[in-house]
């Protein structure tokens, strides 16, 4: 039994496959309870996906800012290629696609719930501010700026800084600083964004 568990958990693919199978069973149970693929069930699935992708995105953002960027200056020069050639490119792959999928799932969730336009208009579509939509709209705009930063500034500059795209030393240094600043900006924006995402449903229902 212990060998079976060890075999499953030692291989990430096996771990994710088993976890996904259990998740599908759980989702199937909710589907049976809901009585069909109605708007509420679709909303629940979208919220679940938004949460999973969002945890990966923000988790990696915090890893970069709270761990990698802070500790890189302390790593001996001969060991830095282990991070820049192996760890960082892999982390950036999951980081940028998690950002995209988080944003898409969030937009689809807002559309499914019927407040997509109201939220992006910050609750001003009726002329009178609707605070429920103003707050979630603020979070959606912050997330949109963060998503834009990932694909337009962070990833293109990281490709240069990490040597994925050929460039001279000055260009690499400039790109690394630009990527760092936009990553730090996303960290700055993430905390108020998470406040709106975490509190809006509880306060306004």
C-alpha positions as CSV (number, residue, x, y, z in Angstrom):
1,X,0.0,0.0,0.0
2,X,2.8,2.4,0.9
3,X,4.6,1.6,-2.3
4,X,1.4,2.4,-4.3
5,X,1.0,5.7,-2.5
6,X,4.6,6.6,-3.0
7,X,4.4,5.7,-6.7
8,X,1.4,8.0,-7.1
9,X,2.8,10.9,-5.2
10,X,6.4,10.6,-6.6
11,X,5.1,11.3,-10.1
12,X,3.4,14.7,-10.6
13,X,1.5,13.5,-13.6
14,X,0.0,10.6,-11.7
15,X,-0.8,12.8,-8.8
16,X,-2.6,15.3,-11.0
17,X,-4.5,12.6,-12.9
18,X,-5.7,10.9,-9.6
19,X,-6.7,14.3,-8.1
20,X,-8.5,15.2,-11.3
21,X,-10.5,11.9,-11.3
22,X,-11.5,12.5,-7.7
23,X,-12.5,16.1,-8.6
24,X,-14.6,14.9,-11.5
25,X,-16.4,12.6,-9.0
26,X,-17.0,15.6,-6.7
27,X,-18.2,17.7,-9.7
28,X,-20.5,14.9,-10.8
29,X,-22.0,14.8,-7.3
30,X,-22.8,18.5,-7.5
31,X,-24.2,18.0,-11.0
32,X,-26.5,15.3,-9.7
33,X,-27.6,17.6,-6.8
34,X,-28.2,20.5,-9.2
35,X,-30.3,18.4,-11.4
36,X,-28.7,19.3,-14.7
37,X,-26.4,21.7,-16.5
38,X,-28.2,24.9,-15.6
39,X,-26.7,28.4,-15.2
40,X,-26.0,27.9,-11.5
41,X,-24.0,24.7,-12.1
42,X,-22.1,26.3,-14.9
43,X,-21.4,29.3,-12.6
44,X,-20.1,26.9,-9.9
45,X,-17.7,25.2,-12.4
46,X,-16.5,28.6,-13.6
47,X,-15.9,29.8,-10.1
48,X,-14.0,26.6,-9.3
49,X,-11.8,27.0,-12.4
50,X,-11.3,30.7,-11.7
51,X,-10.1,29.8,-8.2
52,X,-7.7,27.0,-9.3
53,X,-6.1,29.0,-12.1
54,X,-6.0,32.1,-9.9
55,X,-4.2,30.3,-7.1
56,X,-1.5,29.1,-9.5
57,X,-1.2,32.6,-11.0
58,X,-0.9,34.5,-7.8
59,X,1.0,31.8,-6.1
60,X,3.7,32.0,-8.7
61,X,3.6,35.8,-8.7
62,X,4.3,35.7,-4.9
63,X,7.0,33.0,-5.4
64,X,8.8,35.3,-7.8
65,X,8.5,38.4,-5.6
66,X,8.8,36.9,-2.1
67,X,11.4,34.2,-2.9
68,X,13.2,34.3,-6.2
69,X,13.8,38.0,-6.8
70,X,14.8,38.5,-3.1
71,X,17.2,35.6,-3.0
72,X,18.8,35.7,-6.4
73,X,21.5,38.3,-5.4
74,X,22.6,35.9,-2.6
75,X,23.1,32.9,-5.0
76,X,26.7,32.4,-6.1
77,X,27.3,33.3,-9.7
78,X,28.1,29.7,-10.7
79,X,24.7,28.5,-9.4
80,X,22.5,31.2,-10.9
81,X,22.2,29.4,-14.3
82,X,20.3,26.6,-12.5
83,X,17.5,29.1,-11.8
84,X,17.7,31.2,-15.0
85,X,17.9,28.2,-17.4
86,X,15.7,25.6,-15.7
87,X,13.5,26.9,-12.9
88,X,12.5,30.3,-14.1
89,X,11.4,29.4,-17.7
90,X,9.3,26.5,-16.3
91,X,7.7,28.7,-13.7
92,X,7.0,31.4,-16.2
93,X,5.3,28.9,-18.5
94,X,2.7,28.0,-15.8
95,X,2.6,31.7,-14.6
96,X,1.6,33.2,-17.9
97,X,-0.9,30.6,-18.9
98,X,-2.5,30.6,-15.5
99,X,-2.9,34.3,-15.8
100,X,-4.7,33.9,-19.1
101,X,-7.0,31.1,-17.9
102,X,-7.8,33.0,-14.7
103,X,-8.8,36.1,-16.6
104,X,-10.9,34.1,-19.1
105,X,-12.7,32.1,-16.4
106,X,-13.4,35.3,-14.5
107,X,-14.8,37.1,-17.5
108,X,-17.0,34.0,-18.3
109,X,-18.1,33.9,-14.7
110,X,-19.1,37.6,-14.7
111,X,-21.0,37.0,-18.0
112,X,-22.7,34.0,-16.7
113,X,-23.9,36.0,-13.6
114,X,-25.0,38.8,-15.8
115,X,-22.8,41.6,-14.5
116,X,-19.9,41.7,-17.0
117,X,-20.8,45.1,-18.5
118,X,-21.9,46.6,-15.2
119,X,-18.7,45.5,-13.5
120,X,-16.4,46.8,-16.3
121,X,-18.4,50.1,-16.2
122,X,-17.7,50.2,-12.4
123,X,-21.4,50.1,-11.6
124,X,-22.2,53.3,-13.5
125,X,-24.3,51.9,-16.4
126,X,-27.5,53.1,-14.8
127,X,-26.1,56.5,-13.9
128,X,-26.3,55.8,-10.2
129,X,-23.3,53.9,-8.7
130,X,-24.1,50.3,-7.8
131,X,-21.5,49.5,-5.2
132,X,-21.7,45.8,-5.7
133,X,-20.6,46.2,-9.3
134,X,-18.2,49.0,-8.5
135,X,-16.2,46.9,-6.1
136,X,-16.1,43.8,-8.2
137,X,-15.5,45.9,-11.3
138,X,-12.5,47.5,-9.5
139,X,-11.1,44.0,-8.9
140,X,-11.8,43.0,-12.5
141,X,-9.9,46.0,-13.8
142,X,-7.0,45.4,-11.5
143,X,-6.8,41.8,-12.7
144,X,-7.1,42.9,-16.3
145,X,-4.1,45.3,-15.9
146,X,-2.2,42.5,-14.2
147,X,-3.0,40.0,-17.0
148,X,-1.9,42.6,-19.5
149,X,1.3,43.2,-17.7
150,X,2.1,39.5,-17.7
151,X,1.8,39.1,-21.5
152,X,2.9,42.5,-22.7
153,X,5.7,43.4,-20.3
154,X,6.8,40.6,-17.9
155,X,7.0,37.6,-20.3
156,X,8.6,39.4,-23.3
157,X,11.2,41.0,-21.1
158,X,11.9,37.8,-19.2
159,X,12.6,36.1,-22.5
160,X,15.3,38.6,-23.1
161,X,16.6,38.5,-19.6
162,X,16.8,34.7,-19.5
163,X,18.5,34.4,-22.9
164,X,15.5,32.8,-24.6
165,X,15.7,35.7,-27.1
166,X,19.3,36.7,-28.0
167,X,20.4,40.1,-26.8
168,X,23.5,41.8,-25.5
169,X,24.3,42.2,-21.8
170,X,22.9,45.8,-21.6
171,X,19.6,44.7,-23.1
172,X,19.4,41.7,-20.8
173,X,20.0,43.9,-17.7
174,X,17.4,46.5,-18.9
175,X,14.8,43.7,-19.7
176,X,15.4,42.1,-16.3
177,X,14.8,45.4,-14.5
178,X,11.6,46.1,-16.6
179,X,10.3,42.6,-15.9
180,X,11.0,43.0,-12.2
181,X,9.2,46.4,-11.9
182,X,6.1,45.1,-13.6
183,X,6.1,42.0,-11.5
184,X,6.4,44.1,-8.4
185,X,3.6,46.3,-9.8
186,X,1.4,43.2,-10.1
187,X,2.2,42.3,-6.5
188,X,1.2,45.8,-5.5
189,X,-2.1,45.5,-7.4
190,X,-2.8,41.9,-6.3
191,X,-3.7,42.6,-2.7
192,X,-6.6,45.1,-3.3
193,X,-7.7,42.9,-6.2
194,X,-7.9,39.9,-3.9
195,X,-9.8,41.9,-1.3
196,X,-12.5,42.7,-3.9
197,X,-12.6,39.1,-5.1
198,X,-12.7,37.6,-1.6
199,X,-15.2,40.0,0.0
200,X,-17.7,41.0,-2.7
201,X,-19.7,37.8,-2.7
202,X,-19.9,37.8,1.1
203,X,-20.9,41.4,1.5
204,X,-23.3,41.8,-1.4
205,X,-24.3,38.2,-2.1
